[in-house]
Amino acid sequence: MASSSPLKIGILNIMHDKVDTKKRFDYVLTRAQMPVELKYFYPKDHYQGRPVPPEVSAMAAPLELEEVAKLDAFIVTGAPIEKIAFSEVTYMAELHELFAFLEAKQICQLYVCFGAMAAANYFYGIEKHLLAQKLFGIYPQVIVNDSPLLAGLTPGFLAPHARYAELSLAQIKQTPELRLLATTAKDELFAMESRDGLQAYLFSHLEYEGDALLKEYQRELAAYPDQAQTLAWPQNYFAQPASMQGPLFKWQEAQQAFFANWLQLVARHVRVSVTNK
């Protein structure tokens, strides 16, 4: 790849709010002052027996591995299905085929939230468990191990979390192929990486824009109005917590640094791959 050629990055968009998710990744991946070419996909098995919604087909292509082979890197987004067993996800077999293909082709990978859980379970057998209550809000992070992915970030950097499940931290620490990078003060996962540098696992929704946690709360409130009194609401997020007014975008520094760092690692891997051919 010539230095001026854009990095070709595929994104499997499995979030519920696919239009907003596309806007978020478009933003965080194009503001890093590195040329990128983004291609969005959807899992074909997710639409078995029903038509693909027009808004999905307008922005994404069906997942085809021959198209993935043309890419420099690939991202699998989160999805609000972490309460569901992996075996019950309708497109899990398709995800497994993708994971195996990316590994075989030595394509750089970034897995986000549920995508990170599914990939870590596939590659390393790391188990998922439900949390006693949703981890939801903005929290300072503890840096466990230095990594190029965390370049420019200082201990205590802020990041948003929004999930009902977590991977086994004990299993991660016992897996020699993985390096834990950062957690919250209560040991909730922020990020880890494979020691060969090809896989990055991001458990925080760093791609979120400032009002995304509010949107997530409102979506859950609309879906479960009878749970209004017990529904988790984002911590350390509102300027006026009592009235839930004034959401604060406190993770911009981490967002900008992390995605810029990941793109730099992808570019480095592509350069090395070209040199070794």
Buried (B, 14 or more C-beta within 10 A) or exposed (E): EEEEEEBBBBBBBBBEBBEBBBBBBBEBBBEBEBEBEBBBBBBEBBBEEEEBEEEBEEBBEBBEBEEBEEBBBBBBBBBBBBEBEBEEBEBBEBBBBBBEBBBEEEBBBBBBBBBBBBBBBBBBEBBBEEBEEBBBBBBEBBBBEEBEBBEEBEEEBBBBBBBBBBBBBEBBEEBEEBBBBBBBEEEBBBBBBBEEBBBBBBBBBBBBBBEBBBBBBEEBEEEEEEEEEEBBBBBEBBEEEEEBEEBBBBBEBBBBBBBBBBBBBBBEBBEEBEEEE
